[in-house]
Amino acid sequence: MTAIKHALQRDIFTPNDERLLSIVNVCKAGKKKRNCFLCATVTTERPVQVNVVKVKKSDKGDFYKRQTAWALRDLAVVDAKDAVKESPEFDLHFDKVYKWVASSTVEKNTFISCIWKLNQRYLRKKIDFINVSSQLLEESVPSGENQSVAGGDEEAVDEYQELNAREEQDIEIMMEGCEYAIANAEAFAEKLSRELQVLDGANIQSIMASEKQVNILMKLLDEALKEVDQIELKLSSYEEMLQSVKEQMDQISESNHLIHLSNTNNVKLLSEIEFLVNHMDLAKGHIKALQEGDLTSSRGIEACTNAADALLQCMNVALRPGHDMLHAVKQQQQRFSDLREQFARRLASHLNSVFVQQGHDQSSTLAQHSAELTLPNHHPFHRDLLRYAKLMEWLKNTDYGKYEGLTKNYMDYLSRLYEREIKDFFEVAKIKMTGTTREGKKFATLPRKESAVKQETESLHGSSGKLTGSTSSLNKLSVQSSGNRRSQSSSLLDMGNMSASDLDVADRTKFDKIFEQVLSELEPLCLAEQDFISKFFKLQQHQSTSGTTTNEVEEMDGVALSRSYTSGVPQTVSSEKDMIRQMMTKIFRCIEPELNNLIALGDKIDSFNSLYMLVKMSHHVWTAQNVDPASFLSTTLGNVLVTVKRNFDKCISNQMKQMDEIKISKKSKVGILPFVAEFEEFAALAESIFKNAERRGDLDKAYIKLIRAVFDSVEKVANESQKTPRDVVMMENFHHIFATLSRLKISCLEAEKKEAKQKYTDHLQSYVIYSLGQPLEKLNHFFEGVEARVAQGIREEEVSYQLAFNKQELRKVIKEYPGKEVKKGLDNLYKKVDKHLCEEENLLQVVWHSMQDEFIRQYKHFEGLIARCYPGSGITMEFTIQDILDYCSSIAQSH
């Protein structure tokens, strides 16, 4: 086993820098005995790694090969199977359980003992040993082969030191000088020992010979020490001489330093005095301008502006450390503060007077605009005030409290002024819309009773019996038919207000112009005021300051104004645009309610006005948003646009509701339904209004809703109609719808146009077949029998041999339909069709022509059957196709 161990160490473990500590010859339990070796090894390099290696002898030669290796730290359990009874079996628990049978119990115990020692030393008792004898696991193990391997070998390895390259070279040179160094090692060792003794003797003699030289050297050192002592004495005397010179030089240096320090202080003092004089001295002219300057003239305002800027520069000068402790500086700062407070108070008082005076002056001009639909021009007032813009900026930076007070006063005065102007402006607009005088302007007050509205409508447009139709209507109805239609159902446009037939195109055009003029007047007014506020109150630039910030929120007539203060200087919480919008909302708070009232009035006058308002308002909103989406004008017009859109949607919904509630007279024919004609009017009007409009999508959605409602209502009325056949109602109304859509060319209704055409065609065919019926009834029954025989399998040429369908029977049936009888039947049919159809749609000739074609088709069918089933009989009808054409033409001309 020892020879095997050395062979394994040499061939397998030494090349891998490992030492073999223990070995056991094993085979796997329960299998064919193929022996292998389990080896416990450690690495020679640190940190030490302990492994259990499985080594197997090669089948083809006398050498060993490494098969498997496990790290000892992966070993969980060592099971010796029986602690009392000796057994060669044992288990090692790695990633799985490996069962082994050792060649002898001694080898097994030695291997397990080695594993236990390695566990104690390197793994800190991590592995569990079960069924192992306690004697085997004692701390002190009797010395033996494996102990020496595990302990002694390790110490030997730790103490062993390899020769370096120089040492190896010297040994090789020494061995080359001795011929028998390898052949006779003992003689070589003896030679080396003799040479070493000779060298030791030589060293001793050399040491003894150098004693005399050492004594001489010591004597020289003593003499050198004496010389050093003499030099030190001389140096001490020199140092005493220089000490007096040093004291004199120190006194001179200190005197020079004091002189230099005095000069430096004088220069710095002069610099500080010049700085204070240059930066904190305000000219007498500026002081006089601040105290007594004229704030009414342009020259005085310019002088006050320059003085205020100079004062601000003096107050904002960055003082150097310690300046604020000087009494003169404190006095000057107090003087500046008094001047600032005095001038700020004088400026605020003057501007408040200007605001009040402007309100009075502007009020005197309101009477000039009372009869015209125009708003007063505030440009002169803005021009005069803009002269104070720089002073307002100064006030904003120096005394924000007074600046804010001026802002509030300006909003209060201007809001009352604009409220009077705008209300009078809208009163004029309402008067021009309704046509009433100023004394009779109660019409513009909402809400109104329906009866009062109708009464004023009659006074505006004459007698209610004189109805005027819109020239945009593509199907003009007579006064009588319009009256009948409105007696049958509620008009779609008469929704508790004035009906569309009570207003002509001129009235709607007048409303459109008035509404456009209202928006055109309001828009420049708001933009001019916003531009003035931005420039006058210096709100067009974003400012930010540093310091301690305190926030305050103040509510002014429902408008929350947020501001912050930073060490007395404002730092806006919201952006400058938000402040401008808040001021505009305060000043023009009446615009949105007045616009809503005007919109409600226009909707009450004529619900179709919502179309005009939607287009105009959308255009102005789009224009305002392109300039500034967050501006007051854009926001206000956007809110009003929502109201207009709701009115438009309400108009569409009411029309659909009226369609759903329509009632048809049971005693008269239906004709073109009122809502079909009114959809035509609505579509024509809408197309003219929405041409190139931004809100085309809203109209397209309304079209889809309306046309579907029209389709459904037409079918509903057709199903309920008693006097007029259902096919006639469907045919006439869908023909009218198709004609309307074809003429107007509404792109979003292309599918509905095709559907209307299909419905018209289908119901025309259905009505023709239903009305025409079987004009040659007996002949038709006869040939139905013939076709039935052919269908049963009888050949066509053999049908004439059937008793009921022979030639005699055919001649008999044909004689019952002479030309005179046929013409009489067609004449009665024409009268019946004429009774069903209405004159407005003018479809009589179309229907009559279709009936003529259907009759000729039946005639040709009969002729074909006679030719195929009765060949060579010479039997023909008693009238020809030409006779049918003559009959139809004659009947149409006679009526």
TAGIKA-V843159 format. One record per backbone hydrogen bond with DSSP energy under -0.5 kcal/mol. CO is the residue of the C=O (numbers start at 1). NH is the residue of the N-H. E is the energy in kcal/mol with one decimal. If there is no record, write none. Layout:
co:nh:e
CO:NH:E
CO:NH:E
//
This chain:
co:nh:e
1:5:-2.4
2:6:-2.4
3:7:-2.4
4:8:-2.8
5:9:-2.3
6:10:-2.4
7:11:-2.9
8:12:-2.2
8:13:-1.7
9:14:-2.6
13:16:-0.6
13:18:-2.3
14:17:-2.0
17:44:-2.5
19:21:-0.5
19:42:-1.8
22:40:-2.5
24:26:-0.6
24:38:-2.4
25:103:-2.5
26:36:-2.6
27:101:-2.3
28:31:-1.3
32:34:-1.1
33:35:-0.6
36:26:-2.8
37:39:-0.5
37:55:-3.0
38:24:-1.6
39:41:-0.6
39:53:-2.8
40:21:-3.1
40:22:-1.3
41:51:-2.1
42:19:-3.2
49:43:-1.3
50:72:-2.6
51:41:-2.4
51:53:-0.5
52:70:-2.8
53:39:-2.9
53:55:-0.6
54:67:-2.6
54:68:-1.4
55:37:-3.1
56:65:-2.6
61:63:-1.2
63:58:-2.7
65:56:-2.4
68:54:-3.8
70:52:-3.0
71:74:-1.6
72:75:-1.4
74:76:-0.5
76:128:-2.4
77:93:-2.6
78:80:-0.6
78:130:-2.6
79:91:-2.9
80:82:-1.9
88:102:-2.7
90:100:-2.8
91:79:-2.5
92:94:-0.9
92:98:-2.6
93:76:-3.0
93:77:-0.7
96:94:-2.2
97:99:-0.5
98:92:-2.4
98:100:-0.5
99:29:-1.4
100:90:-2.1
101:27:-1.4
104:108:-1.8
105:109:-2.7
106:110:-2.8
107:111:-2.4
108:112:-2.6
109:113:-2.6
110:114:-2.1
111:115:-2.3
112:116:-2.4
113:117:-2.1
114:118:-2.6
115:119:-2.2
116:120:-2.2
117:121:-2.3
118:122:-2.8
118:123:-0.8
119:123:-0.8
119:124:-0.5
119:125:-1.6
128:78:-2.8
128:130:-0.6
130:80:-2.3
133:136:-0.5
133:137:-0.8
134:137:-0.5
135:138:-1.0
139:141:-0.7
144:148:-2.1
145:149:-1.6
146:150:-3.0
147:151:-3.5
147:152:-0.5
148:153:-2.4
151:155:-1.9
152:156:-2.7
153:157:-2.3
154:158:-2.4
155:159:-2.5
156:160:-1.9
164:168:-2.3
165:169:-2.1
166:170:-2.2
167:171:-2.4
168:172:-2.1
169:173:-2.3
170:174:-2.4
171:175:-2.5
172:176:-2.0
173:177:-1.3
175:178:-0.9
177:179:-0.5
178:181:-1.2
180:184:-2.2
184:188:-2.0
185:189:-2.5
186:190:-2.3
187:191:-2.2
188:192:-2.2
189:193:-2.0
190:194:-2.1
191:195:-2.3
192:196:-1.9
193:197:-1.9
194:198:-2.1
195:199:-2.1
196:200:-2.3
197:201:-2.2
198:202:-2.1
199:203:-2.2
200:204:-1.9
201:205:-2.2
202:206:-2.2
203:207:-2.0
204:208:-2.1
205:209:-2.3
206:210:-1.3
208:211:-1.1
209:212:-0.5
210:214:-1.6
211:215:-1.8
212:216:-2.0
213:217:-2.3
214:218:-2.1
215:219:-1.9
216:220:-2.0
217:221:-1.8
218:222:-1.7
219:223:-1.7
220:224:-2.1
221:225:-1.7
222:226:-1.5
223:227:-1.8
224:228:-1.8
225:229:-1.9
226:230:-1.6
227:231:-2.1
228:232:-2.2
229:233:-1.6
230:234:-1.7
231:235:-2.3
232:236:-1.9
233:237:-1.6
234:238:-2.3
235:239:-2.2
236:240:-1.7
237:241:-1.7
238:242:-2.2
239:243:-1.4
240:244:-0.9
241:245:-0.9
242:246:-2.3
243:247:-1.9
244:248:-1.8
245:249:-2.3
246:250:-2.3
247:251:-1.9
248:252:-2.1
249:253:-2.6
250:254:-2.5
251:255:-1.9
252:256:-2.3
253:257:-2.3
254:258:-2.0
255:259:-1.9
256:260:-2.5
257:261:-2.6
258:262:-2.1
259:263:-2.2
260:264:-2.5
261:265:-2.4
262:266:-2.2
263:267:-2.1
264:268:-2.4
265:269:-2.6
266:270:-2.2
267:271:-2.2
268:272:-2.5
269:273:-2.4
270:274:-2.6
271:275:-2.4
272:276:-2.5
273:277:-2.6
274:278:-2.8
275:279:-2.2
276:280:-2.1
280:282:-0.6
283:287:-2.0
284:288:-2.5
285:289:-2.3
286:290:-2.3
287:291:-1.9
288:292:-3.4
289:293:-1.7
293:295:-0.6
297:301:-2.3
298:302:-2.2
299:303:-2.2
300:304:-2.6
301:305:-2.3
302:306:-2.4
303:307:-2.5
304:308:-2.6
305:309:-2.2
306:310:-2.3
307:311:-2.6
308:312:-2.4
309:313:-2.2
310:314:-2.2
311:315:-2.3
312:316:-2.0
314:317:-0.7
317:319:-1.1
320:323:-2.2
322:325:-1.3
323:326:-1.8
326:330:-2.0
327:331:-2.4
328:332:-2.5
329:333:-2.6
330:334:-2.3
331:335:-2.3
332:336:-2.5
333:337:-2.3
334:338:-2.3
335:339:-2.3
336:340:-2.9
337:341:-2.6
338:342:-2.6
339:343:-2.8
340:344:-2.7
341:345:-2.2
342:346:-2.1
343:347:-3.0
344:348:-2.5
345:349:-2.2
346:350:-2.2
347:351:-2.5
348:352:-2.3
349:353:-1.8
350:354:-2.1
351:355:-2.5
352:356:-2.3
353:357:-2.8
354:358:-2.4
355:359:-1.9
356:360:-1.8
357:361:-2.9
358:362:-2.9
359:363:-1.7
360:364:-1.4
361:365:-0.5
362:365:-1.0
363:366:-1.2
365:368:-0.6
365:369:-0.7
366:369:-1.0
366:370:-0.5
367:370:-0.6
369:372:-0.5
372:374:-1.7
376:378:-0.5
378:382:-2.4
379:383:-2.9
380:384:-2.4
381:385:-2.1
382:386:-2.2
384:387:-0.9
385:388:-2.3
386:389:-1.5
388:392:-2.3
389:393:-2.1
390:394:-2.2
391:395:-2.6
392:396:-2.4
393:397:-1.8
394:398:-1.7
395:399:-2.6
399:403:-2.0
400:404:-2.7
401:405:-2.1
402:406:-2.6
403:407:-2.0
404:408:-2.5
405:409:-2.6
406:410:-2.9
407:411:-2.3
408:412:-2.7
409:413:-2.8
410:414:-2.7
411:415:-2.2
412:416:-1.7
413:417:-2.1
414:418:-3.3
415:419:-2.0
416:420:-1.9
417:421:-2.4
418:422:-3.3
419:423:-2.2
420:424:-2.3
421:425:-2.3
422:426:-2.6
423:427:-2.1
424:428:-2.1
425:429:-2.0
426:430:-2.6
427:431:-2.4
428:432:-2.5
429:433:-1.9
430:434:-2.5
431:435:-2.6
431:436:-0.5
438:441:-0.9
440:443:-0.9
441:444:-1.7
442:445:-1.8
449:453:-2.0
450:454:-2.4
451:455:-2.2
452:456:-2.3
453:457:-2.2
454:458:-2.2
455:459:-1.6
456:460:-1.7
457:461:-2.4
458:462:-1.0
463:466:-1.1
465:467:-1.1
470:473:-1.6
478:482:-2.5
479:483:-2.2
480:484:-2.7
481:485:-2.6
482:486:-2.3
483:487:-1.8
484:488:-1.5
485:489:-2.0
493:495:-1.2
494:496:-0.5
499:502:-1.3
500:503:-1.5
501:468:-1.0
504:507:-0.5
504:508:-1.8
505:509:-2.9
506:510:-2.3
507:511:-2.3
508:512:-2.6
509:513:-2.4
510:514:-2.4
511:515:-2.9
512:516:-2.3
513:517:-2.4
514:518:-2.3
515:519:-2.2
516:520:-2.6
517:521:-1.9
518:522:-2.2
519:523:-2.4
520:524:-0.9
521:525:-1.2
522:526:-2.6
523:527:-2.4
524:528:-2.7
525:529:-2.2
526:530:-2.6
527:531:-2.4
528:532:-2.2
529:533:-2.7
530:534:-2.3
531:535:-2.0
532:536:-3.6
533:537:-2.1
534:539:-1.9
534:540:-0.9
548:567:-0.9
550:565:-2.3
552:563:-2.4
554:556:-0.6
554:561:-3.2
555:557:-0.6
556:559:-1.7
558:560:-0.6
559:556:-2.5
560:562:-0.6
561:554:-2.5
563:552:-2.8
564:571:-1.9
565:550:-1.9
566:569:-2.1
568:400:-0.6
569:566:-3.0
575:579:-1.6
576:580:-2.3
577:581:-2.5
578:582:-2.3
579:583:-2.4
580:584:-2.6
581:585:-2.3
582:586:-1.9
583:587:-2.6
584:588:-2.9
586:589:-0.8
588:591:-1.3
588:592:-0.5
589:593:-0.5
590:594:-2.1
591:595:-2.8
592:596:-2.4
593:597:-2.4
594:598:-2.5
595:599:-2.6
596:600:-2.4
597:601:-2.3
598:602:-2.6
599:603:-2.3
600:604:-1.9
601:605:-2.6
602:606:-2.1
604:498:-1.2
606:609:-2.1
607:610:-1.5
608:611:-1.5
608:612:-0.8
609:613:-2.7
610:614:-2.3
611:615:-2.0
612:616:-2.6
613:617:-2.8
614:618:-2.1
615:619:-2.0
616:620:-2.2
617:621:-2.6
618:622:-2.6
619:623:-2.2
620:624:-2.6
621:625:-2.6
622:626:-1.6
623:627:-1.2
624:628:-2.7
628:631:-1.6
631:635:-2.3
632:636:-3.1
633:637:-2.6
634:638:-1.9
635:639:-2.1
636:640:-2.4
637:641:-2.5
638:642:-1.4
639:643:-1.3
640:644:-2.4
641:645:-2.8
642:646:-2.2
643:647:-2.3
644:648:-2.5
645:649:-2.8
646:650:-2.6
647:651:-2.5
648:652:-2.2
649:653:-2.7
650:654:-2.8
651:655:-1.9
652:656:-2.1
653:657:-2.4
654:658:-2.7
655:659:-2.1
656:660:-1.9
657:661:-1.5
659:662:-1.1
671:673:-0.5
673:676:-0.7
673:677:-1.9
674:678:-2.6
675:679:-1.8
676:680:-1.7
677:681:-1.9
678:682:-2.9
679:683:-3.1
680:684:-2.5
681:685:-2.5
682:686:-3.1
683:687:-2.6
684:688:-1.7
685:689:-1.8
686:690:-3.3
690:693:-2.0
693:696:-0.7
695:698:-0.8
695:699:-1.2
696:700:-2.3
697:701:-2.1
698:702:-2.1
699:703:-2.8
700:704:-2.1
701:705:-2.1
702:706:-2.9
703:707:-3.1
704:708:-1.8
705:709:-2.0
706:710:-2.8
707:711:-2.6
708:712:-2.5
709:713:-2.6
710:714:-2.7
711:715:-2.0
712:716:-2.1
713:717:-2.9
714:718:-2.6
715:719:-2.1
716:720:-1.6
717:721:-1.4
725:729:-1.9
726:730:-2.5
727:731:-2.9
728:732:-2.8
729:733:-2.1
730:734:-2.4
731:735:-1.8
732:736:-2.0
733:737:-2.5
734:738:-2.6
735:739:-2.4
736:740:-2.3
737:741:-2.7
738:742:-2.3
739:743:-2.0
740:744:-2.5
741:745:-1.8
741:746:-0.6
745:747:-0.7
746:749:-1.4
747:750:-1.3
749:753:-2.3
750:754:-2.1
751:755:-2.2
752:756:-2.8
753:757:-2.3
754:758:-2.4
755:759:-2.7
756:760:-2.7
757:761:-2.6
758:762:-2.8
759:763:-2.5
760:764:-2.0
761:765:-2.3
762:766:-2.4
763:767:-2.4
764:768:-2.5
765:769:-2.5
766:770:-2.5
767:771:-3.2
768:772:-2.9
769:773:-2.1
774:777:-0.6
775:777:-0.6
776:780:-2.5
777:781:-2.4
778:782:-2.4
779:783:-2.2
780:784:-1.6
781:785:-1.7
782:786:-1.7
783:787:-2.4
784:788:-1.7
785:789:-2.1
786:790:-2.2
787:791:-2.2
788:792:-1.3
789:793:-0.5
789:794:-1.8
790:793:-1.3
795:798:-1.2
796:799:-1.2
798:801:-1.2
799:802:-2.0
802:805:-0.7
803:806:-0.8
806:810:-1.8
807:811:-2.6
808:812:-2.1
809:813:-2.0
810:814:-2.4
811:815:-2.0
812:816:-0.6
813:816:-0.9
814:817:-1.9
818:822:-1.8
819:823:-2.3
820:824:-2.0
821:825:-2.0
822:826:-2.2
823:827:-2.1
824:828:-2.0
825:829:-2.0
826:830:-2.2
827:831:-1.9
828:832:-1.9
829:833:-2.3
830:834:-2.6
831:835:-1.7
832:836:-1.4
833:837:-2.3
838:842:-0.7
838:843:-0.5
843:847:-2.6
844:848:-2.8
845:849:-2.5
846:850:-1.8
847:851:-2.4
848:852:-2.2
849:853:-2.1
850:854:-2.2
851:855:-2.6
852:856:-2.3
853:857:-2.1
854:858:-2.1
855:859:-2.3
856:860:-2.7
857:861:-1.8
858:862:-2.3
859:863:-2.4
860:864:-2.1
861:865:-1.9
862:866:-2.3
863:867:-2.2
864:868:-1.9
865:869:-2.9
866:870:-2.1
869:800:-0.6
870:873:-1.5
880:884:-1.9
881:885:-2.4
882:886:-2.4
883:887:-2.9
884:888:-2.5
885:889:-2.3
886:890:-2.8
887:891:-2.5
888:892:-2.3
889:893:-2.2
890:894:-2.1
891:895:-1.0
//
